Amino acid sequence: MSYALTIEPLGQTIEIEEGQTILDAALRAGIYLPHACCHGLCATCKVQVADGEVEHGEASSFALMDFERDEGKCLACCAMPQSDLVIEAEIDEDPDAENLPVRDFEGVVTRIETLTPTIKGVWIRLDAPIRFQAGQYVNLELPGGIGSRAFSIASPPSANGEVELNIRIVPGGQGTTYVHEKMRAGERVRITGPYGRFFVKKSAHVPVLFMAGGSGLSSPRSMILDLLAEGFDRPITLVYGQRSRDELYYHDDFLALAEQHPNFRYVPALSHEPEASGWTGFRGFVHEAAKVAFDNDFRGHKAYLCGPPLMIEACISTLMQGRLFERDIYTEKFISAADAQQVRSPLFKAL
Ligand SMILES: Cc1cc2nc3c(=O)[nH]c(=O)nc-3n(C[C@H](O)[C@H](O)[C@H](O)COP(=O)(O)OP(=O)(O)OC[C@H]3O[C@@H](n4cnc5c(N)ncnc54)[C@H](O)[C@@H]3O)c2cc1C
């Protein structure tokens, strides 16, 4: 059974199935509603129900309090229709958003490579090409009741028949352990996407700074390959942090890109590399490397931060000390449902 869902102030009416969340219906129709954790925990997706009835699903009582339910509010990531609905949402008009509809895809794993001791590269050839903006992510469905996990696409949109994911093993993590230990070439998989609002604001036409840590390199890699391929002519800098040299993947590729493109600068930073190793690059964390590389002055840039929450917090603080402010900083945190329950930075609204 399906219902009509009208989204104001757009005035657009779409179809929503019984048991489908408001957020899922909107994203599949190419309408972006702000959201973050997707588990009813963070309240980023709170909307007003102007008409109709919803079932609140797994919305937590902290993210959606009783008085808010009484006022007709709901969390779009969990709320499901019980009648035709009219909702009022904050729709953010972004000139750089392509608003590509979310779709389900099937494909086959063509190869799995060990990129570092903790990161596997997984290539999936899709039965039908996926349209996405560089920087976006997909949900990969994993077998055995594990469910789906989010992974950023590491390949550029031009290679849309085969997507590359770079997956870091999380100790004790069900999904990433499956990928590292059991997934094999030839396996059929399902992905859903594209998701996310993490993409380059090309229309601003200003210098771009990427700050990435760990497997947070995926989105920046896709974005950088995309920018360079289309001849983006402003300076592009990648500051990429890992613990040690053996964890630094695609290092030679980025060195080669910096040779070929005068507007691309690559600054690798190692935080725990042994002193005697002969590493001549920066030693320390990503935010420290960026501070030195930019002489603590980030004015005029747009910065894109991707990686674990602690790295992102440190980078935001460094950028702000260097005179770059919230409106020019974009983040993609690798949060899980468990992370989302922790206190979030008051400095930032998640994208
Ligand atoms: C938008 C987005 C994009 C992402 N892109 C990538 C990517 O490109 N590559 C990639 O490797 N990962 C990426 N992640 C993170 C990835 O989804 C998680 O690592 C994954 O969900 C962990 O799944 P799991 O089943 O192994 O762990 P789970 O079994 O779900 O969790 C086990 C435990 O590990 C903790 N945990 C979960 N994730 C992490 C983490 N990243 N670091 C430390 N502890 C964690 C949980 O809180 C929990 O306590 C992304 C996450 C998001 C939200």
The ligand as a Gaussian input file, in Angstrom:
#p B3LYP/6-31G(d) Opt

LIG

0 1
 C       29.196000       8.413000       5.511000
 C       30.169000       7.356000       5.907000
 C       31.158000       6.956000       5.013000
 C       32.066000       5.994000       5.386000
 N       33.051000       5.633000       4.500000
 C       33.958000       4.699000       4.863000
 C       35.013000       4.307000       3.975000
 O       35.110000       4.788000       2.834000
 N       35.889000       3.363000       4.391000
 C       35.800000       2.811000       5.646000
 O       36.643000       1.965000       5.966000
 N       34.837000       3.157000       6.502000
 C       33.899000       4.075000       6.141000
 N       32.901000       4.410000       6.999000
 C       32.830000       3.756000       8.277000
 C       32.205000       2.427000       8.115000
 O       30.852000       2.533000       7.730000
 C       32.376000       1.766000       9.474000
 O       33.739000       1.483000       9.661000
 C       31.659000       0.556000       9.554000
 O       30.289000       0.928000       9.698000
 C       32.103000      -0.303000      10.694000
 O       31.336000      -1.384000      10.510000
 P       31.581000      -2.716000      11.250000
 O       30.402000      -3.553000      10.913000
 O       32.913000      -3.280000      10.971000
 O       31.542000      -2.298000      12.777000
 P       30.278000      -2.466000      13.737000
 O       30.099000      -3.930000      14.029000
 O       29.135000      -1.706000      13.184000
 O       30.809000      -1.706000      15.007000
 C       31.660000      -2.352000      15.965000
 C       32.218000      -1.334000      16.937000
 O       33.172000      -0.500000      16.267000
 C       32.841000       0.877000      16.414000
 N       33.117000       1.524000      15.136000
 C       32.313000       1.555000      14.051000
 N       32.908000       2.246000      13.059000
 C       34.099000       2.637000      13.513000
 C       35.176000       3.370000      12.952000
 N       35.153000       3.844000      11.696000
 N       36.285000       3.569000      13.728000
 C       36.332000       3.111000      14.994000
 N       35.344000       2.403000      15.574000
 C       34.244000       2.182000      14.865000
 C       31.372000       0.904000      16.739000
 O       31.044000       2.047000      17.499000
 C       31.184000      -0.388000      17.519000
 O       31.486000      -0.177000      18.874000
 C       31.984000       5.386000       6.660000
 C       30.963000       5.761000       7.538000
 C       30.068000       6.732000       7.174000
 C       28.978000       7.102000       8.138000

